Amino acid sequence: MAEIPYFWSQPAALIRVTGEDAGDFLQSQCSQDLRGGAGSVRYGLWLDHRGRIQGDSFVLQLEAEAFLLLSYHTPAELLQQKLEHHIVADDVELEDLTDNWQLLSIVPTAHGATLPDAVIAAPERGAFIQQGGVIVFQGRRARTPWLEVLCPAELARPMATSLEDLDEFEILSPEEVETLRLEAALPRVPAEAGPEDTPGEVGLMDGVSLEKGCYLGQEVVNRMARLDRASKRLVAVDLPREVPVPSKIHQDGQEVGELRSCVTTLDGYQGFAMIKVKALSDSQPLRIDSNEIYLHGAHG
């Protein structure tokens, strides 16, 4: 039997949103259409009035007036401050639950989420399942499907011990996790795709609904989607060594971009860089200082 890959992480944000106006308020702020009803989960972005990315999260609708916002990388404090800034006379309450929950990310088997003491059927994309005190939904970890099992801390500790003792489960190293993320071109928000970027520039248009009604930043995002003429683009790059972040990227003596991150993967050092579109199609090499860098997969 093949080993089942998994890893644990602490969500950067888990915020419970409640109140009579919670649904309408979130719908007015999020780039994604959240009208899926109880049991639905959507991935969306939180933009400013310029259409620039301030954060991202999954939005899980628990009940008519209760939601969970879960983000892998956007800090809870940042997300909460952004939302509170726009709560005026709305009946909306925010509660930070981040410290009390853990995420188990696991590759689904034919039966769903196979855990030490239970098998939870894999939910369809866009839906979540609550069972045995945990919440299960399809996440964004790799090109292939992964399930997220959101666990209260008191359940996560014994579950982690059980997984370590079972031969059929294989815990992934940080390098393996980052390799999956880079291969799938999934940037950390807002560290790698953030306040100066629009969704189309960083490959996150799957977090945007172009059909929904008004939301913060909608006009800019829809206009750029129609024009489809971004002047810069976020790309994965291969690096010759560990490089300070941020670092300026040059081509033929001209500054053409910026390195946003440098992480260790199974292939060495890699990262995300924002580079001018014109430079991406130029045959001249890209450099950081005297070191040549490569678009991921474009060499060797």
Residue pairs with C-beta under 8 A, 6 or more apart in sequence:
1 168
3 167
3 168
3 169
3 170
4 106
4 107
4 109
4 114
4 168
4 169
4 170
5 106
5 107
5 170
5 171
5 172
5 176
6 104
6 105
6 106
6 107
6 163
6 169
6 170
6 171
6 172
7 104
7 105
7 171
7 172
7 176
7 177
8 102
8 103
8 104
8 105
8 156
8 160
8 171
9 72
9 102
9 103
9 105
10 98
10 102
10 103
11 70
11 71
11 72
11 98
11 101
11 102
11 103
11 150
12 71
12 72
12 73
12 74
12 75
12 76
12 98
13 55
13 57
13 69
13 70
13 71
13 74
13 75
13 76
13 78
13 79
13 80
13 96
13 98
14 68
14 69
14 70
14 71
14 76
14 96
14 97
14 98
14 100
14 101
14 150
15 68
15 69
15 76
15 79
15 80
15 83
15 94
15 95
15 96
15 97
15 98
16 66
16 67
16 68
16 94
16 95
16 97
17 25
17 26
17 66
17 67
17 68
17 69
17 83
17 92
17 93
17 94
17 95
18 65
18 66
18 67
18 92
18 93
18 95
19 25
19 65
19 90
19 91
19 92
19 93
20 65
20 91
21 90
21 91
21 92
22 65
22 66
22 67
22 91
22 92
22 93
23 34
23 35
23 61
23 64
23 65
23 67
24 90
25 86
25 87
25 90
25 92
26 34
26 59
26 67
27 33
27 34
27 35
27 212
27 213
27 215
28 86
28 214
28 215
28 216
29 46
29 83
29 86
29 215
29 216
30 42
30 44
30 45
30 46
30 59
30 215
31 44
31 45
31 46
31 47
31 199
31 207
31 208
31 209
31 215
31 217
31 218
31 221
32 42
32 43
32 44
32 45
32 59
32 207
32 208
32 209
32 212
33 42
33 209
33 211
33 212
34 40
34 42
34 44
34 59
34 61
34 67
36 42
36 61
36 126
36 127
37 61
38 61
38 62
38 63
38 64
39 61
39 127
39 128
40 60
40 61
40 126
40 127
40 128
41 58
41 59
41 60
41 61
41 126
41 127
41 128
41 137
41 138
42 58
42 59
42 126
43 56
43 57
43 58
43 59
43 140
43 206
43 207
44 56
44 57
44 59
44 207
44 208
45 53
45 55
45 56
45 189
45 199
45 204
45 207
45 208
46 53
46 54
46 55
46 56
46 57
46 74
46 79
46 82
46 83
47 53
47 54
47 199
47 215
47 216
47 217
47 221
48 54
48 195
48 216
48 217
49 216
49 217
50 217
50 220
51 198
51 199
51 217
51 218
51 219
51 220
51 221
51 224
52 194
52 195
52 196
52 197
52 198
52 217
53 189
53 190
53 193
53 194
53 195
53 197
53 198
53 199
53 202
53 204
54 78
54 82
54 190
54 194
54 195
55 71
55 74
55 78
55 79
55 82
55 189
55 190
56 71
56 73
56 74
56 189
56 204
56 207
57 69
57 70
57 71
57 74
57 79
58 68
58 69
58 70
58 71
58 137
58 139
59 67
59 68
59 69
60 67
60 68
60 69
60 70
60 128
60 135
60 137
61 67
62 68
68 97
68 135
69 79
70 150
71 79
71 189
72 103
72 140
72 188
73 188
73 189
73 190
73 191
74 189
74 190
76 96
76 98
78 190
80 94
80 96
83 92
83 94
84 94
86 216
87 94
99 153
100 152
100 153
101 150
101 151
101 152
101 153
101 156
102 150
102 151
102 152
102 153
102 156
103 148
103 149
103 150
103 151
104 148
104 149
104 151
104 156
104 159
105 139
105 141
105 146
105 147
105 148
105 149
106 113
106 114
106 115
106 146
106 147
106 149
107 144
107 145
107 146
107 147
108 114
108 122
108 145
108 146
108 147
109 119
111 119
111 121
111 122
112 119
112 120
112 121
112 122
112 136
112 147
113 119
113 120
113 121
113 122
113 136
113 147
113 149
115 149
115 159
116 159
116 162
116 163
116 166
117 162
118 131
118 132
120 129
120 131
120 132
120 134
120 136
120 149
121 129
122 136
122 138
122 145
122 147
123 129
123 136
123 137
123 138
124 138
125 138
127 137
128 135
128 136
128 137
129 135
129 136
129 137
130 136
133 151
133 152
133 155
134 149
134 150
134 151
134 152
134 155
135 149
135 150
136 147
136 148
136 149
136 150
137 147
137 148
137 150
138 145
138 146
138 147
138 148
139 146
139 147
139 148
140 184
140 186
141 177
141 180
141 181
141 184
141 186
142 180
142 181
142 183
142 184
143 180
143 183
143 184
151 159
163 169
163 171
164 171
172 180
174 264
175 264
175 265
175 266
176 266
178 263
178 264
178 265
178 270
179 265
179 266
179 267
182 236
182 263
182 265
182 270
182 272
182 296
183 236
185 203
185 236
187 193
187 202
187 203
187 204
187 234
187 260
187 272
188 261
189 204
191 260
191 261
192 202
192 234
192 260
192 261
192 272
193 202
193 204
193 234
193 260
193 272
197 234
197 274
198 220
198 221
198 224
198 230
199 205
199 207
199 208
199 221
200 221
200 224
200 225
200 228
200 230
201 230
201 232
201 233
201 234
201 274
202 233
202 234
202 274
203 233
203 234
205 225
208 221
208 225
210 221
210 222
210 225
224 230
230 277
231 276
231 277
231 278
232 257
232 274
232 275
232 276
232 277
233 274
233 275
233 277
233 280
234 260
234 272
234 273
234 274
235 272
235 273
235 275
235 280
235 295
235 296
236 270
236 271
236 272
236 295
236 296
237 259
237 270
237 271
237 272
237 273
237 286
237 293
237 294
237 295
237 296
238 267
238 268
238 269
238 270
238 293
238 294
238 295
238 296
238 297
238 298
238 299
239 259
239 262
239 268
239 269
239 270
239 271
239 288
239 291
239 293
240 269
240 291
240 292
240 293
241 269
241 291
242 262
242 269
243 259
243 262
243 269
243 271
243 288
243 291
244 262
245 259
245 260
245 261
245 262
245 271
246 258
246 259
246 260
247 258
247 259
247 288
247 289
248 255
248 257
248 258
248 259
248 288
249 255
249 256
249 257
249 258
249 259
249 273
249 275
249 286
249 287
249 288
249 293
250 256
250 286
250 287
250 288
251 279
251 282
251 284
251 285
251 286
251 287
252 282
252 284
256 275
256 276
256 278
256 279
256 286
257 273
257 274
257 275
257 276
257 279
257 286
258 273
258 274
259 271
259 272
259 273
259 288
259 293
260 271
260 272
260 273
260 274
261 271
261 272
262 269
262 270
262 271
263 269
263 270
263 271
270 296
273 293
275 286
279 286
280 295
285 292
286 292
286 293
286 294
286 295
287 293
